[in-house]
Amino acid sequence: GNKGVKPVNALLAITYIGWFAATGDIFGSAIHDSLLAFYDWNVPAPLCAAVGSVAMALTAVFGFRVVERFSMFAVPILTAFMIFVVYLATKQMDWQSIRSIPGQGNLSFGYAVSAVIGGNILMAVGAPDFTRYSKNEHDALKTVSGLVFGYPLIMLVSGISTLVTGEADIMKIMISLNVAVPALVILVFATWTTNTVNLYSGILTLATVANRTSTRKIALASSIVGIAGAGLGVMDFFLPFVFFLGIATAPIAGIYLADFFIIHKGSHRFEELESVHTTGINAYIAWLIGSGSAYLTTYSGLAMTTVPAVDGLLVAFLSYIVITRLRSA
């Protein structure tokens, strides 16, 4: 609905800003480890995170066009570098040995999948929003192809490197593989680009919620919250954060899919927006039911697929179809 979407957008905006803070925290830890390893300077990681986040926030607010230039430069180099990292890792340990490394057993397969979904579901749910700027359908597909093809590559490289080195911190991994300096340069560009987009998306989404507040004030408030989160070490709460995203955001994706492919049979026209209800009661009910099922899968023994985010998406998908048809009958 035109007004009912505001709480959903508020949730998405908070999530974007949360990702900005989390990425800023990762950036700060990487800079801290690098300065300590290269120069023996023990600059506090929260200070590094805060300073880096301030620079990223300024780019998001005043220099967003720079992001495109960063991306054009950083993405191809980052891709080549990730492949090189896998090569270095497999020189230290063969594939058979890597595959035989046992897990710690503190996270089930279903929860691990849900964490990955929760970490990426925001991009999927937000895709209809930012792809509206695409010139045509082909450009829209190109926009989301990075998530489809690029992210699995990143996860694979990260997982292999962590298994070989026994480290979870990005710079400690690169130091172990003796590629710390190029890794730091690429990390700065890649993180800067990603985090600028996170904050920019959060500001745009909040602007649809607080549409009577100036964009400058929204940008200032969002930046302050994000910078504070990065400096306070929000990554300490990373797993609960991504589980929350799986519970609260995945059902929204299920509703989008049901509405577009089943209810409207793959056809939506801009003219129909004039007749959209103020609040989509059907969608809200389905959202609550889907989120409730994901919560039960996460924190109780009840489960459909053993993956909380998938349970929430499927239940919301089916609930929306059933509720819409019952209420229209």
N, C-alpha and C positions, 0 to 999 in steps of 0.2 A: 504494500500500500504506500501511497505518497507520504503519509505521516508515520505509518507503522514501520517503515524502513529505518527510521532514525535510531531506534535502539540497536538495530542490527549494525548500522554504520558506526555507531558509537563503539560497539564491541570490536569491529574491524579496525577502527582508528586506534583504539587502545592497544590492539595487537601489533599494528604497524610500529607504534612508538615503543612497545615492548621489545620488538625485534631490533629496533634502532639501538636501544639500551644494551641488549644482549650482544650485538655485534660490536658495539663500542667497547664493551667489557673485554671481549676476545681480543680486539685490537690493542687495548691497553696492556693486557697480559703479554702479548707478543712483543710489544715495544719494550716492556720491562725486562723480559727474558733476553732480548737482543742486546740492550744496553749493558746488562749485567755480564753477558757472555763476551761481548766484544771489547768493552771499555772498563768493566768492573764498576760500573755506576749503578748503584742500587736505588734507582728512582722508583718511588711507590707506584705500583700498577694502577691504583685508583686515579692518581694524578695523570698518568699517561692516558688512561681511558677518558678522563674528563677533558683534557686538552685536545685529544684527537676528535672527540665528539663535538666539541665547540667548532672546530674547523669544518667538520662534516655538516653541521647544522648551518653554518654560514653559507656553505656551498648550496645546500638545499633551498635556502631562502633567497639568496642573492645571485647565485651563479649556476643555476641548474643546467644551463646549456653546456657547461664544462663536462657534465656527466657523459654526454654522448661521445665527446672526444676521449675521455677516460676509457669508456667501454670499447671503442674502436681500437684503442691501443692495448688495453689490458686483457681482453677476452682471448684473442688468438694466442698471445704469449702465455697466458695462464693455462690454456688447454695443452699446449706443447710441454709446458713445465710439469704438469700433472702426469703426463705420459712418461716423462723423464724420471720423475720420482718413483713411479711403479718399477721402471727399469732398474733403478738403483736399489730399491727394496728387494727385488727378486734376485739381485746379485748377492745380497747378504743371506738370503734364505730361499730355498727352492719352493715351488708351488705346493708340493706334497707336504712339506713341513708347515707351511702357512695354513693349509687346510686342516691340519691335525691339531692345531693349537686349541685347547679346550676353553670354553667360555667360563665366566665367573659364576654363572648360575643365578645371578640376582635379578634377572629380567627375563621373562618368558618370551617366546617367539611372537606371540600375539601382542604383547605390550611393546616389544621392540618395533613391530610394524606400525602400531598405533602412534608411537613416538615419531616415527619418520613421517607418517601421514599428517600428524599434528604440526610438525615442523614445516610442512609444505602446503597444507590445505588452504592457508590464507591466500597464497598465490593463485590457486585454482578458483577459489571463491571470488577473489578480486579481479580475475581475468576479464569477465564481462564489462567491468568498469573501465579498466585502462585500455582495453582493445577497441573501445568505441572511437578512439582517436586514429585508428588504422584507416588507411585509404580504401581498402577492400578486404574481402575474406582471406585472400592469400597472405596479405600483410598481417592480419590477425593471427593466422596460423603460425607465421614466422615468429611472432611475438611470444607465443607460448611454447614454441619448440625448444627454447632454452631449458625450460623446466622438464620437458619430456625426455630430452636427450642429454642435456648437460648435467642435470643433478645426479642421475645414476652414476655418471662417470666420477663426479666429485665424491659420492659416497663410497664408491669402489676404491678410489685412490686413498681416501682417508682411512678406510677399514684396513687395507693392506699395509699401509704405513704404520698404523697403530699396532697391528699384530706383530710386525717385524721388529719395531723399536721398543714396544712395551710402554710407549708414551701416548697420552691423550692430548697434550698441549701442542699446538701447531708448530711453534718455534723450537720446542724441545725435539720434536720429530725431525725437523729440518736440520738442526744442529747434529743430531745423531747420524743423519745421512750426508753430512758435510756439504750442504747446499744452503746454509743459513742466510748468506748475504743476498743472493738472487731471490730467495723465498721472501725475505723481508720486503724487498722492493716491490715484488709482484703483489704481496699481501696488502701493502699500503694502498696500491692502486685499486685492487679488487674490492677491498673492504670499503674504501672511500666511495666507490661507485655504488655498491649495494646499499650502503647505509644512507647515502644521500637520497636514493630512491625510496627507502623505507620511510624516512621522515617526510619526504615530499608527499608520498601516498597518504600518510597519516594526516597531514595538514589538509589535503584536498578532501579526504573523507570526513574529517571533523567539520569542514566548512559546509557540508550538506546537512549537518546536524545543528550547528549553531549558525544558521544562515543570516542572523541579524548582527553577528559579531564580525568585526573586520578581520580579514585574512592575516594581517600583520599581527594582531593580538593572538590569534589562534596559533600562528607560527611561533611566536615568542613563547607562549605557554607550553606548546608541544616540545620545543627545543629544550626548555628548562627541565621539564619532566624527564625527557630522554637522556639528557646529559647527567642529571642527578642519578638516574637508574644505572647508567654505565659506571659512574664513579663509586656507587655504593656496592657494586659487585652483583648485579642481577643474575649473572650466570650461575650463582649458587642455587638458584631456584629454576634452572633450565628444564629439568625433567617434569616437575609439576606444571610448568608453564606449557610445554608441548602437549602434555596429557589434557590440560584444560582446553587447549585449542582443538584437540581431537573430539572432546566431549561437546563443546559449544559451537564449533564452526563447521565440522563435517556434516551435521544434519542440514545446514543451510545449503550445502552443495547438493544433497539429496533432493531438497525441495526445488532447487533450480532445475535439476534434471527432470523431475517428474512434471513440473509445470511446462517446460519447453517441449519435451519429447512425447509425453503422454497426454496431458490435458490440452495443449495447443497443437499437438501433432507436428512439431517441428517448424511452426510458423508463428512469428511475432511481428507485428507491424507497429510503427511509431504512432500511427493514428489511434491505436487502441489505448495508448497511454492516457488519453483524455477521459476514458471511461473506467480507469483503474480505481478500485475502492480506496478510501482513505486509509483503512487498516485491513490487511489480509488476515482475517480471523483463521481461516483454514491453515494458512502457512504458520501462524503462531502456534496453533494447537499441535501441528505436526512437528514443529521445532522443539516444543517442550517434550513431546513424547520421544522424539529421537534423542534429544540430549539426556533424557531420563534413562533410556535404555543404554546409552553409552556410559553413563555414570554407574549403572548397576554392573555392567560388564567390567568396569575398571575396579570397583570397590566391593563387589560381592561375587558369589559363585555363579550367578546367572550369565549366560552367554549364548550367542547364536553362532558367531564365527570365531570366537576367542580374541578378536581384534576390536577393541572398544570403538575406535573411530569408524570402522566399517559397519559395525552394528548400528551406530547412530545414524549413519548415512542411509543404510537400507531401510531401517524402521521409519525414518522421516520420509523417505521416498514413497514407501507403501502407504503410510498414514495420510500423506497429503492427497494421494490419489483417491483413497477410500473416503476421506472426509469430504473432499470436493464433490465427488459423485453423489454421496449421500445427501449433502446439503443442497445440491442442485436438482435432486430428483423431485 
